[in-house]
Amino acid sequence: MTIEFVCGERLNPAFALQRPTASTAGVMVWAAIAYNTRSPLVLIRDTMTAQRYVHDILQPHVLPLMQRLPGAPFQQDNARPHTARVSQDCLHTVTTFFGLPDLQNCLQSSLSGIIWDGELGIPRV
């Protein structure tokens, strides 16, 4: 632990600020937002793999949300677990089974953005 002093108060211990010098672990969370609904925050404790993404994110959270909002675009970044074959297969299988639109047209990089329809307030790809 190091001690930092505020400028001009170097020798006065009442103005000492202690902070840890060791690096602290980060926290990763996942969430989805859509129209007038949102998913709960999901705390991700370990490294996110494609298999964990399917098991912990897609199946319990994304797919039920997609069923409630047919035709809504699904957007994600291009992180490796999102673009892995097992993730894409899961999404394709479910969209075919439930008759949802083909996600090949809806999946976008977060860099490309969404065009908002001014009249209805509905995003379109």
N, CA, C and O atoms as CSV, one atom per row, in Angstrom:
chain,resi,resn,atom,element,x,y,z
A,1,MET,N,N,0.849,-1.164,0.000
A,1,MET,CA,C,0.000,0.000,0.000
A,1,MET,C,C,0.898,1.231,0.000
A,1,MET,O,O,1.907,1.278,0.704
A,2,THR,N,N,0.520,2.219,-0.793
A,2,THR,CA,C,1.264,3.475,-0.818
A,2,THR,C,C,0.424,4.572,-0.186
A,2,THR,O,O,-0.796,4.453,-0.072
A,3,ILE,N,N,1.073,5.603,0.208
A,3,ILE,CA,C,0.381,6.749,0.792
A,3,ILE,C,C,0.632,7.939,-0.114
A,3,ILE,O,O,1.779,8.234,-0.450
A,4,GLU,N,N,-0.420,8.619,-0.509
A,4,GLU,CA,C,-0.301,9.815,-1.320
A,4,GLU,C,C,-0.695,11.011,-0.483
A,4,GLU,O,O,-1.606,10.939,0.341
A,5,PHE,N,N,-0.006,12.095,-0.700
A,5,PHE,CA,C,-0.306,13.321,0.034
A,5,PHE,C,C,-0.867,14.348,-0.926
A,5,PHE,O,O,-0.428,14.453,-2.071
A,6,VAL,N,N,-1.836,15.100,-0.453
A,6,VAL,CA,C,-2.401,16.196,-1.233
A,6,VAL,C,C,-1.367,17.301,-1.301
A,6,VAL,O,O,-0.662,17.541,-0.322
A,7,CYS,N,N,-1.260,17.973,-2.422
A,7,CYS,CA,C,-0.270,19.027,-2.629
A,7,CYS,C,C,-0.363,20.078,-1.513
A,7,CYS,O,O,-1.448,20.560,-1.190
A,8,GLY,N,N,0.779,20.420,-0.940
A,8,GLY,CA,C,0.833,21.427,0.106
A,8,GLY,C,C,0.592,20.877,1.505
A,8,GLY,O,O,0.814,21.593,2.481
A,9,GLU,N,N,0.157,19.660,1.633
A,9,GLU,CA,C,-0.138,19.065,2.939
A,9,GLU,C,C,0.666,17.785,3.139
A,9,GLU,O,O,0.208,16.850,3.795
A,10,ARG,N,N,1.842,17.755,2.581
A,10,ARG,CA,C,2.647,16.541,2.555
A,10,ARG,C,C,2.957,15.958,3.929
A,10,ARG,O,O,2.969,14.738,4.090
A,11,LEU,N,N,3.201,16.785,4.891
A,11,LEU,CA,C,3.608,16.298,6.203
A,11,LEU,C,C,2.449,16.165,7.183
A,11,LEU,O,O,2.653,15.695,8.302
A,12,ASN,N,N,1.255,16.558,6.802
A,12,ASN,CA,C,0.106,16.492,7.695
A,12,ASN,C,C,-0.614,15.155,7.473
A,12,ASN,O,O,-1.198,14.955,6.408
A,13,PRO,N,N,-0.590,14.229,8.456
A,13,PRO,CA,C,-1.213,12.911,8.259
A,13,PRO,C,C,-2.727,12.969,8.095
A,13,PRO,O,O,-3.318,12.010,7.599
A,14,ALA,N,N,-3.366,14.050,8.490
A,14,ALA,CA,C,-4.819,14.178,8.315
A,14,ALA,C,C,-5.193,14.264,6.838
A,14,ALA,O,O,-6.340,14.012,6.469
A,15,PHE,N,N,-4.231,14.619,6.000
A,15,PHE,CA,C,-4.506,14.762,4.577
A,15,PHE,C,C,-3.921,13.619,3.743
A,15,PHE,O,O,-3.829,13.729,2.520
A,16,ALA,N,N,-3.530,12.537,4.389
A,16,ALA,CA,C,-2.962,11.386,3.681
A,16,ALA,C,C,-4.079,10.551,3.066
A,16,ALA,O,O,-5.131,10.357,3.675
A,17,LEU,N,N,-3.845,10.074,1.888
A,17,LEU,CA,C,-4.802,9.221,1.181
A,17,LEU,C,C,-4.126,7.887,0.906
A,17,LEU,O,O,-3.094,7.840,0.237
A,18,GLN,N,N,-4.699,6.809,1.416
A,18,GLN,CA,C,-4.141,5.481,1.176
A,18,GLN,C,C,-4.907,4.810,0.050
A,18,GLN,O,O,-6.128,4.927,-0.049
A,19,ARG,N,N,-4.177,4.115,-0.785
A,19,ARG,CA,C,-4.816,3.344,-1.847
A,19,ARG,C,C,-4.009,2.082,-2.090
A,19,ARG,O,O,-2.792,2.078,-1.907
A,20,PRO,N,N,-4.680,1.002,-2.506
A,20,PRO,CA,C,-3.947,-0.257,-2.732
A,20,PRO,C,C,-3.056,-0.149,-3.961
A,20,PRO,O,O,-3.408,0.503,-4.944
A,21,THR,N,N,-1.896,-0.800,-3.893
A,21,THR,CA,C,-0.988,-0.798,-5.040
A,21,THR,C,C,-1.157,-2.037,-5.906
A,21,THR,O,O,-0.745,-2.038,-7.066
A,22,ALA,N,N,-1.753,-3.086,-5.364
A,22,ALA,CA,C,-1.963,-4.309,-6.147
A,22,ALA,C,C,-3.121,-4.093,-7.120
A,22,ALA,O,O,-4.057,-3.346,-6.831
A,23,SER,N,N,-3.049,-4.742,-8.251
A,23,SER,CA,C,-4.148,-4.628,-9.213
A,23,SER,C,C,-5.373,-5.358,-8.673
A,23,SER,O,O,-5.258,-6.384,-8.003
A,24,THR,N,N,-6.517,-4.823,-8.970
A,24,THR,CA,C,-7.762,-5.440,-8.518
A,24,THR,C,C,-8.419,-6.152,-9.684
A,24,THR,O,O,-8.237,-5.766,-10.839
A,25,ALA,N,N,-9.172,-7.175,-9.386
A,25,ALA,CA,C,-9.846,-7.954,-10.431
A,25,ALA,C,C,-11.014,-7.153,-11.003
A,25,ALA,O,O,-11.742,-6.492,-10.264
A,26,GLY,N,N,-11.184,-7.216,-12.296
A,26,GLY,CA,C,-12.305,-6.560,-12.946
A,26,GLY,C,C,-13.554,-7.427,-12.853
A,26,GLY,O,O,-13.492,-8.604,-12.499
A,27,VAL,N,N,-14.668,-6.826,-13.173
A,27,VAL,CA,C,-15.943,-7.529,-13.170
A,27,VAL,C,C,-16.553,-7.376,-14.551
A,27,VAL,O,O,-16.573,-6.281,-15.112
A,28,MET,N,N,-17.053,-8.484,-15.100
A,28,MET,CA,C,-17.720,-8.435,-16.380
A,28,MET,C,C,-19.188,-8.780,-16.176
A,28,MET,O,O,-19.521,-9.739,-15.479
A,29,VAL,N,N,-20.055,-7.993,-16.786
A,29,VAL,CA,C,-21.488,-8.266,-16.727
A,29,VAL,C,C,-22.026,-8.280,-18.147
A,29,VAL,O,O,-21.424,-7.712,-19.058
A,30,TRP,N,N,-23.161,-8.933,-18.324
A,30,TRP,CA,C,-23.827,-8.996,-19.615
A,30,TRP,C,C,-25.272,-8.579,-19.413
A,30,TRP,O,O,-25.880,-8.903,-18.393
A,31,ALA,N,N,-25.824,-7.860,-20.382
A,31,ALA,CA,C,-27.234,-7.477,-20.340
A,31,ALA,C,C,-27.717,-7.231,-21.757
A,31,ALA,O,O,-26.918,-7.012,-22.667
A,32,ALA,N,N,-29.026,-7.270,-21.935
A,32,ALA,CA,C,-29.645,-6.964,-23.225
A,32,ALA,C,C,-30.733,-5.934,-23.000
A,32,ALA,O,O,-31.419,-5.943,-21.978
A,33,ILE,N,N,-30.881,-5.045,-23.973
A,33,ILE,CA,C,-31.975,-4.079,-23.939
A,33,ILE,C,C,-32.714,-4.160,-25.265
A,33,ILE,O,O,-32.107,-4.387,-26.312
A,34,ALA,N,N,-34.015,-3.974,-25.216
A,34,ALA,CA,C,-34.830,-4.018,-26.425
A,34,ALA,C,C,-36.124,-3.269,-26.177
A,34,ALA,O,O,-36.834,-3.537,-25.208
A,35,TYR,N,N,-36.423,-2.335,-27.054
A,35,TYR,CA,C,-37.677,-1.589,-26.995
A,35,TYR,C,C,-38.003,-1.180,-25.564
A,35,TYR,O,O,-37.310,-0.331,-25.003
A,36,ASN,N,N,-39.014,-1.744,-24.973
A,36,ASN,CA,C,-39.414,-1.354,-23.625
A,36,ASN,C,C,-39.143,-2.451,-22.607
A,36,ASN,O,O,-39.859,-2.568,-21.612
A,37,THR,N,N,-38.126,-3.246,-22.846
A,37,THR,CA,C,-37.785,-4.326,-21.916
A,37,THR,C,C,-36.281,-4.454,-21.821
A,37,THR,O,O,-35.547,-3.901,-22.640
A,38,ARG,N,N,-35.835,-5.173,-20.837
A,38,ARG,CA,C,-34.407,-5.435,-20.665
A,38,ARG,C,C,-34.229,-6.758,-19.931
A,38,ARG,O,O,-35.144,-7.260,-19.278
A,39,SER,N,N,-33.036,-7.300,-20.057
A,39,SER,CA,C,-32.720,-8.538,-19.354
A,39,SER,C,C,-32.120,-8.185,-18.002
A,39,SER,O,O,-31.726,-7.042,-17.772
A,40,PRO,N,N,-32.051,-9.153,-17.120
A,40,PRO,CA,C,-31.318,-8.905,-15.874
A,40,PRO,C,C,-29.815,-8.850,-16.165
A,40,PRO,O,O,-29.350,-9.390,-17.169
A,41,LEU,N,N,-29.070,-8.201,-15.287
A,41,LEU,CA,C,-27.612,-8.221,-15.409
A,41,LEU,C,C,-27.116,-9.607,-15.038
A,41,LEU,O,O,-27.529,-10.177,-14.028
A,42,VAL,N,N,-26.232,-10.142,-15.858
A,42,VAL,CA,C,-25.658,-11.458,-15.610
A,42,VAL,C,C,-24.190,-11.256,-15.261
A,42,VAL,O,O,-23.421,-10.734,-16.069
A,43,LEU,N,N,-23.808,-11.661,-14.081
A,43,LEU,CA,C,-22.426,-11.556,-13.641
A,43,LEU,C,C,-21.630,-12.704,-14.245
A,43,LEU,O,O,-22.002,-13.868,-14.098
A,44,ILE,N,N,-20.547,-12.381,-14.918
A,44,ILE,CA,C,-19.693,-13.386,-15.555
A,44,ILE,C,C,-18.425,-13.486,-14.720
A,44,ILE,O,O,-17.610,-12.565,-14.691
A,45,ARG,N,N,-18.273,-14.608,-14.048
A,45,ARG,CA,C,-17.186,-14.768,-13.075
A,45,ARG,C,C,-15.881,-15.267,-13.691
A,45,ARG,O,O,-14.804,-14.909,-13.213
A,46,ASP,N,N,-15.951,-16.063,-14.714
A,46,ASP,CA,C,-14.747,-16.634,-15.313
A,46,ASP,C,C,-14.633,-16.167,-16.751
A,46,ASP,O,O,-15.419,-15.341,-17.217
A,47,THR,N,N,-13.653,-16.700,-17.441
A,47,THR,CA,C,-13.466,-16.377,-18.852
A,47,THR,C,C,-14.685,-16.826,-19.653
A,47,THR,O,O,-15.183,-17.938,-19.479
A,48,MET,N,N,-15.153,-15.951,-20.525
A,48,MET,CA,C,-16.312,-16.281,-21.358
A,48,MET,C,C,-15.833,-17.068,-22.577
A,48,MET,O,O,-15.068,-16.565,-23.401
A,49,THR,N,N,-16.295,-18.297,-22.669
A,49,THR,CA,C,-16.019,-19.128,-23.832
A,49,THR,C,C,-17.300,-19.209,-24.657
A,49,THR,O,O,-18.374,-18.815,-24.202
A,50,ALA,N,N,-17.172,-19.717,-25.854
A,50,ALA,CA,C,-18.349,-19.853,-26.713
A,50,ALA,C,C,-19.377,-20.788,-26.083
A,50,ALA,O,O,-20.577,-20.516,-26.123
A,51,GLN,N,N,-18.908,-21.885,-25.504
A,51,GLN,CA,C,-19.832,-22.840,-24.880
A,51,GLN,C,C,-20.556,-22.208,-23.693
A,51,GLN,O,O,-21.760,-22.404,-23.524
A,52,ARG,N,N,-19.830,-21.453,-22.873
A,52,ARG,CA,C,-20.460,-20.753,-21.740
A,52,ARG,C,C,-21.427,-19.680,-22.238
A,52,ARG,O,O,-22.476,-19.466,-21.630
A,53,TYR,N,N,-21.084,-19.006,-23.336
A,53,TYR,CA,C,-21.961,-17.986,-23.903
A,53,TYR,C,C,-23.305,-18.608,-24.302
A,53,TYR,O,O,-24.362,-18.040,-24.025
A,54,VAL,N,N,-23.260,-19.757,-24.941
A,54,VAL,CA,C,-24.494,-20.446,-25.328
A,54,VAL,C,C,-25.265,-20.889,-24.091
A,54,VAL,O,O,-26.469,-20.653,-23.995
A,55,HIS,N,N,-24.580,-21.530,-23.143
A,55,HIS,CA,C,-25.233,-22.114,-21.972
A,55,HIS,C,C,-25.710,-21.064,-20.965
A,55,HIS,O,O,-26.801,-21.198,-20.410
A,56,ASP,N,N,-24.906,-20.019,-20.721
A,56,ASP,CA,C,-25.213,-19.050,-19.664
A,56,ASP,C,C,-25.905,-17.783,-20.155
A,56,ASP,O,O,-26.547,-17.088,-19.367
A,57,ILE,N,N,-25.783,-17.471,-21.454
A,57,ILE,CA,C,-26.337,-16.214,-21.966
A,57,ILE,C,C,-27.434,-16.455,-23.005
A,57,ILE,O,O,-28.575,-16.030,-22.819
A,58,LEU,N,N,-27.085,-17.137,-24.097
A,58,LEU,CA,C,-28.054,-17.297,-25.195
A,58,LEU,C,C,-29.297,-18.077,-24.763
A,58,LEU,O,O,-30.417,-17.587,-24.910
A,59,GLN,N,N,-29.111,-19.268,-24.240
A,59,GLN,CA,C,-30.271,-20.116,-23.922
A,59,GLN,C,C,-31.165,-19.531,-22.832
A,59,GLN,O,O,-32.380,-19.494,-23.024
A,60,PRO,N,N,-30.631,-19.071,-21.697
A,60,PRO,CA,C,-31.550,-18.597,-20.659
A,60,PRO,C,C,-32.031,-17.159,-20.830
A,60,PRO,O,O,-33.055,-16.793,-20.254
A,61,HIS,N,N,-31.321,-16.328,-21.607
A,61,HIS,CA,C,-31.677,-14.910,-21.645
A,61,HIS,C,C,-32.052,-14.395,-23.041
A,61,HIS,O,O,-33.116,-13.804,-23.224
A,62,VAL,N,N,-31.173,-14.623,-24.021
A,62,VAL,CA,C,-31.394,-14.064,-25.359
A,62,VAL,C,C,-32.568,-14.726,-26.066
A,62,VAL,O,O,-33.437,-14.035,-26.599
A,63,LEU,N,N,-32.604,-16.044,-26.077
A,63,LEU,CA,C,-33.639,-16.737,-26.843
A,63,LEU,C,C,-35.048,-16.462,-26.321
A,63,LEU,O,O,-35.941,-16.232,-27.137
A,64,PRO,N,N,-35.303,-16.471,-25.001
A,64,PRO,CA,C,-36.640,-16.101,-24.534
A,64,PRO,C,C,-37.010,-14.651,-24.889
A,64,PRO,O,O,-38.168,-14.357,-25.187
A,65,LEU,N,N,-36.028,-13.759,-24.853
A,65,LEU,CA,C,-36.291,-12.372,-25.221
A,65,LEU,C,C,-36.639,-12.263,-26.703
A,65,LEU,O,O,-37.532,-11.505,-27.079
A,66,MET,N,N,-35.934,-13.020,-27.544
A,66,MET,CA,C,-36.217,-13.002,-28.981
A,66,MET,C,C,-37.605,-13.565,-29.281
A,66,MET,O,O,-38.275,-13.095,-30.200
A,67,GLN,N,N,-38.035,-14.548,-28.526
A,67,GLN,CA,C,-39.370,-15.118,-28.736
A,67,GLN,C,C,-40.460,-14.103,-28.410
A,67,GLN,O,O,-41.498,-14.073,-29.071
A,68,ARG,N,N,-40.230,-13.272,-27.394
A,68,ARG,CA,C,-41.217,-12.259,-27.019
A,68,ARG,C,C,-41.220,-11.073,-27.977
A,68,ARG,O,O,-42.191,-10.318,-28.021
A,69,LEU,N,N,-40.138,-10.900,-28.751
A,69,LEU,CA,C,-40.019,-9.764,-29.667
A,69,LEU,C,C,-39.701,-10.241,-31.078
A,69,LEU,O,O,-38.613,-9.967,-31.585
A,70,PRO,N,N,-40.639,-10.957,-31.732
A,70,PRO,CA,C,-40.338,-11.466,-33.079
A,70,PRO,C,C,-40.082,-10.318,-34.046
A,70,PRO,O,O,-40.774,-9.300,-34.026
A,71,GLY,N,N,-39.091,-10.500,-34.877
A,71,GLY,CA,C,-38.749,-9.490,-35.871
A,71,GLY,C,C,-37.784,-8.437,-35.365
A,71,GLY,O,O,-37.313,-7.614,-36.151
A,72,ALA,N,N,-37.478,-8.436,-34.093
A,72,ALA,CA,C,-36.540,-7.451,-33.554
A,72,ALA,C,C,-35.122,-7.805,-33.985
A,72,ALA,O,O,-34.759,-8.981,-33.984
A,73,PRO,N,N,-34.316,-6.818,-34.351
A,73,PRO,CA,C,-32.929,-7.130,-34.725
A,73,PRO,C,C,-32.124,-7.535,-33.500
A,73,PRO,O,O,-32.349,-7.035,-32.398
A,74,PHE,N,N,-31.197,-8.434,-33.708
A,74,PHE,CA,C,-30.306,-8.890,-32.645
A,74,PHE,C,C,-28.918,-8.392,-32.992
A,74,PHE,O,O,-28.375,-8.732,-34.043
A,75,GLN,N,N,-28.345,-7.591,-32.116
A,75,GLN,CA,C,-27.034,-6.992,-32.385
A,75,GLN,C,C,-26.068,-7.382,-31.275
A,75,GLN,O,O,-26.422,-7.371,-30.096
A,76,GLN,N,N,-24.868,-7.719,-31.657
A,76,GLN,CA,C,-23.822,-8.035,-30.688
A,76,GLN,C,C,-22.495,-7.567,-31.258
A,76,GLN,O,O,-22.383,-7.288,-32.452
A,77,ASP,N,N,-21.496,-7.484,-30.400
A,77,ASP,CA,C,-20.175,-7.141,-30.906
A,77,ASP,C,C,-19.531,-8.386,-31.504
A,77,ASP,O,O,-20.122,-9.466,-31.481
A,78,ASN,N,N,-18.366,-8.246,-32.018
A,78,ASN,CA,C,-17.702,-9.371,-32.686
A,78,ASN,C,C,-16.723,-10.098,-31.770
A,78,ASN,O,O,-15.680,-10.565,-32.229
A,79,ALA,N,N,-17.041,-10.200,-30.493
A,79,ALA,CA,C,-16.189,-10.956,-29.573
A,79,ALA,C,C,-16.172,-12.423,-30.012
A,79,ALA,O,O,-17.155,-12.922,-30.560
A,80,ARG,N,N,-15.081,-13.089,-29.775
A,80,ARG,CA,C,-14.930,-14.482,-30.244
A,80,ARG,C,C,-16.030,-15.420,-29.762
A,80,ARG,O,O,-16.517,-16.224,-30.557
A,81,PRO,N,N,-16.449,-15.355,-28.485
A,81,PRO,CA,C,-17.539,-16.263,-28.085
A,81,PRO,C,C,-18.834,-16.004,-28.853
A,81,PRO,O,O,-19.631,-16.923,-29.045
A,82,HIS,N,N,-19.051,-14.769,-29.292
A,82,HIS,CA,C,-20.278,-14.429,-30.012
A,82,HIS,C,C,-20.246,-14.923,-31.443
A,82,HIS,O,O,-21.282,-15.280,-32.004
A,83,THR,N,N,-19.074,-14.946,-32.031
A,83,THR,CA,C,-18.973,-15.323,-33.443
A,83,THR,C,C,-18.556,-16.778,-33.651
A,83,THR,O,O,-18.450,-17.235,-34.790
A,84,ALA,N,N,-18.324,-17.495,-32.579
A,84,ALA,CA,C,-17.913,-18.898,-32.694
A,84,ALA,C,C,-19.011,-19.736,-33.332
A,84,ALA,O,O,-20.193,-19.398,-33.261
A,85,ARG,N,N,-18.609,-20.811,-33.943
A,85,ARG,CA,C,-19.539,-21.693,-34.646
A,85,ARG,C,C,-20.662,-22.199,-33.734
A,85,ARG,O,O,-21.821,-22.237,-34.147
A,86,VAL,N,N,-20.331,-22.587,-32.502
A,86,VAL,CA,C,-21.343,-23.130,-31.595
A,86,VAL,C,C,-22.400,-22.057,-31.268
A,86,VAL,O,O,-23.582,-22.380,-31.146
A,87,SER,N,N,-21.995,-20.808,-31.127
A,87,SER,CA,C,-22.943,-19.721,-30.862
A,87,SER,C,C,-23.835,-19.470,-32.071
A,87,SER,O,O,-25.051,-19.332,-31.938
A,88,GLN,N,N,-23.226,-19.411,-33.249
A,88,GLN,CA,C,-23.985,-19.172,-34.473
A,88,GLN,C,C,-24.941,-20.323,-34.753
A,88,GLN,O,O,-26.072,-20.098,-35.185
A,89,ASP,N,N,-24.501,-21.549,-34.513
A,89,ASP,CA,C,-25.370,-22.717,-34.712
A,89,ASP,C,C,-26.566,-22.675,-33.765
A,89,ASP,O,O,-27.687,-22.989,-34.163
A,90,CYS,N,N,-26.332,-22.292,-32.530
A,90,CYS,CA,C,-27.422,-22.192,-31.553
A,90,CYS,C,C,-28.459,-21.180,-32.027
A,90,CYS,O,O,-29.656,-21.467,-32.023
A,91,LEU,N,N,-28.008,-20.006,-32.433
A,91,LEU,CA,C,-28.929,-18.966,-32.882
A,91,LEU,C,C,-29.684,-19.394,-34.137
A,91,LEU,O,O,-30.888,-19.167,-34.247
A,92,HIS,N,N,-28.979,-20.011,-35.083
A,92,HIS,CA,C,-29.623,-20.433,-36.327
A,92,HIS,C,C,-30.658,-21.527,-36.073
A,92,HIS,O,O,-31.751,-21.489,-36.638
A,93,THR,N,N,-30.324,-22.489,-35.236
A,93,THR,CA,C,-31.248,-23.585,-34.913
A,93,THR,C,C,-32.517,-23.051,-34.270
A,93,THR,O,O,-33.621,-23.456,-34.634
A,94,VAL,N,N,-32.363,-22.156,-33.326
A,94,VAL,CA,C,-33.522,-21.629,-32.602
A,94,VAL,C,C,-34.375,-20.744,-33.499
A,94,VAL,O,O,-35.603,-20.811,-33.434
A,95,THR,N,N,-33.753,-19.915,-34.336
A,95,THR,CA,C,-34.550,-19.052,-35.209
A,95,THR,C,C,-35.326,-19.887,-36.226
A,95,THR,O,O,-36.454,-19.542,-36.579
A,96,THR,N,N,-34.737,-20.970,-36.693
A,96,THR,CA,C,-35.443,-21.859,-37.624
A,96,THR,C,C,-36.604,-22.559,-36.920
A,96,THR,O,O,-37.698,-22.655,-37.476
A,97,PHE,N,N,-36.374,-23.047,-35.702
A,97,PHE,CA,C,-37.394,-23.772,-34.949
A,97,PHE,C,C,-38.591,-22.883,-34.603
A,97,PHE,O,O,-39.739,-23.314,-34.711
A,98,PHE,N,N,-38.324,-21.649,-34.189
A,98,PHE,CA,C,-39.403,-20.761,-33.766
A,98,PHE,C,C,-39.928,-19.876,-34.895
A,98,PHE,O,O,-40.832,-19.071,-34.672
A,99,GLY,N,N,-39.387,-20.009,-36.083
A,99,GLY,CA,C,-39.867,-19.216,-37.210
A,99,GLY,C,C,-39.487,-17.749,-37.108
A,99,GLY,O,O,-40.176,-16.891,-37.660
A,100,LEU,N,N,-38.405,-17.454,-36.413
A,100,LEU,CA,C,-37.945,-16.073,-36.298
A,100,LEU,C,C,-37.140,-15.707,-37.538
A,100,LEU,O,O,-36.698,-16.595,-38.267
A,101,PRO,N,N,-36.941,-14.411,-37.790
A,101,PRO,CA,C,-36.159,-14.031,-38.966
A,101,PRO,C,C,-34.737,-14.579,-38.894
A,101,PRO,O,O,-34.180,-14.767,-37.812
A,102,ASP,N,N,-34.166,-14.828,-40.061
A,102,ASP,CA,C,-32.808,-15.351,-40.122
A,102,ASP,C,C,-31.836,-14.322,-39.560
A,102,ASP,O,O,-31.805,-13.174,-40.003
A,103,LEU,N,N,-31.056,-14.739,-38.595
A,103,LEU,CA,C,-30.153,-13.801,-37.939
A,103,LEU,C,C,-28.958,-13.418,-38.786
A,103,LEU,O,O,-28.237,-12.487,-38.428
A,104,GLN,N,N,-28.721,-14.095,-39.891
A,104,GLN,CA,C,-27.613,-13.685,-40.737
A,104,GLN,C,C,-27.795,-12.244,-41.192
A,104,GLN,O,O,-26.816,-11.523,-41.387
A,105,ASN,N,N,-29.046,-11.822,-41.361
A,105,ASN,CA,C,-29.319,-10.449,-41.769
A,105,ASN,C,C,-29.332,-9.484,-40.591
A,105,ASN,O,O,-29.202,-8.275,-40.782
A,106,CYS,N,N,-29.487,-10.004,-39.375
A,106,CYS,CA,C,-29.629,-9.141,-38.208
A,106,CYS,C,C,-28.346,-8.978,-37.415
A,106,CYS,O,O,-28.169,-7.961,-36.744
A,107,LEU,N,N,-27.446,-9.951,-37.473
A,107,LEU,CA,C,-26.218,-9.835,-36.698
A,107,LEU,C,C,-25.346,-8.732,-37.275
A,107,LEU,O,O,-25.074,-8.695,-38.475
A,108,GLN,N,N,-24.916,-7.840,-36.403
A,108,GLN,CA,C,-24.088,-6.729,-36.840
A,108,GLN,C,C,-22.942,-6.543,-35.883
A,108,GLN,O,O,-23.005,-6.964,-34.727
A,109,SER,N,N,-21.912,-5.921,-36.358
A,109,SER,CA,C,-20.853,-5.477,-35.475
A,109,SER,C,C,-21.350,-4.253,-34.734
A,109,SER,O,O,-22.154,-3.489,-35.266
A,110,SER,N,N,-20.882,-4.059,-33.516
A,110,SER,CA,C,-21.292,-2.883,-32.765
A,110,SER,C,C,-20.779,-1.608,-33.428
A,110,SER,O,O,-21.243,-0.516,-33.100
A,111,LEU,N,N,-19.837,-1.731,-34.347
A,111,LEU,CA,C,-19.313,-0.551,-35.027
A,111,LEU,C,C,-20.257,-0.047,-36.110
A,111,LEU,O,O,-20.213,1.131,-36.466
A,112,SER,N,N,-21.111,-0.920,-36.639
A,112,SER,CA,C,-21.954,-0.508,-37.754
A,112,SER,C,C,-23.187,0.251,-37.303
A,112,SER,O,O,-23.710,1.067,-38.062
A,113,GLY,N,N,-23.668,0.010,-36.096
A,113,GLY,CA,C,-24.778,0.776,-35.547
A,113,GLY,C,C,-26.129,0.356,-36.069
A,113,GLY,O,O,-26.247,-0.587,-36.852
A,114,ILE,N,N,-27.154,1.073,-35.623
A,114,ILE,CA,C,-28.538,0.813,-35.994
A,114,ILE,C,C,-29.147,2.105,-36.519
A,114,ILE,O,O,-28.847,3.186,-36.012
A,115,ILE,N,N,-29.989,1.997,-37.519
A,115,ILE,CA,C,-30.731,3.147,-38.030
A,115,ILE,C,C,-32.068,3.185,-37.299
A,115,ILE,O,O,-32.780,2.181,-37.268
A,116,TRP,N,N,-32.417,4.319,-36.714
A,116,TRP,CA,C,-33.671,4.419,-35.964
A,116,TRP,C,C,-34.757,4.993,-36.859
A,116,TRP,O,O,-34.533,5.976,-37.565
A,117,ASP,N,N,-35.922,4.383,-36.828
A,117,ASP,CA,C,-37.082,4.844,-37.560
A,117,ASP,C,C,-37.727,5.952,-36.733
A,117,ASP,O,O,-38.229,5.692,-35.639
A,118,GLY,N,N,-37.720,7.171,-37.237
A,118,GLY,CA,C,-38.209,8.316,-36.483
A,118,GLY,C,C,-39.680,8.249,-36.138
A,118,GLY,O,O,-40.081,8.737,-35.081
A,119,GLU,N,N,-40.503,7.659,-37.000
A,119,GLU,CA,C,-41.948,7.635,-36.750
A,119,GLU,C,C,-42.327,6.668,-35.648
A,119,GLU,O,O,-43.045,7.040,-34.720
A,120,LEU,N,N,-41.861,5.441,-35.733
A,120,LEU,CA,C,-42.282,4.411,-34.793
A,120,LEU,C,C,-41.298,4.205,-33.650
A,120,LEU,O,O,-41.613,3.522,-32.675
A,121,GLY,N,N,-40.103,4.792,-33.764
A,121,GLY,CA,C,-39.105,4.577,-32.745
A,121,GLY,C,C,-38.571,3.162,-32.738
A,121,GLY,O,O,-38.078,2.687,-31.715
A,122,ILE,N,N,-38.666,2.480,-33.879
A,122,ILE,CA,C,-38.232,1.086,-33.968
A,122,ILE,C,C,-36.898,1.052,-34.714
A,122,ILE,O,O,-36.781,1.618,-35.801
A,123,PRO,N,N,-35.893,0.389,-34.135
A,123,PRO,CA,C,-34.622,0.289,-34.852
A,123,PRO,C,C,-34.743,-0.702,-35.998
A,123,PRO,O,O,-35.456,-1.699,-35.887
A,124,ARG,N,N,-34.061,-0.436,-37.079
A,124,ARG,CA,C,-33.994,-1.403,-38.166
A,124,ARG,C,C,-32.556,-1.549,-38.598
A,124,ARG,O,O,-31.740,-0.645,-38.420
A,125,VAL,N,N,-32.264,-2.678,-39.157
A,125,VAL,CA,C,-30.895,-3.003,-39.540
A,125,VAL,C,C,-30.599,-2.403,-40.884
A,125,VAL,O,O,-29.491,-2.558,-41.399
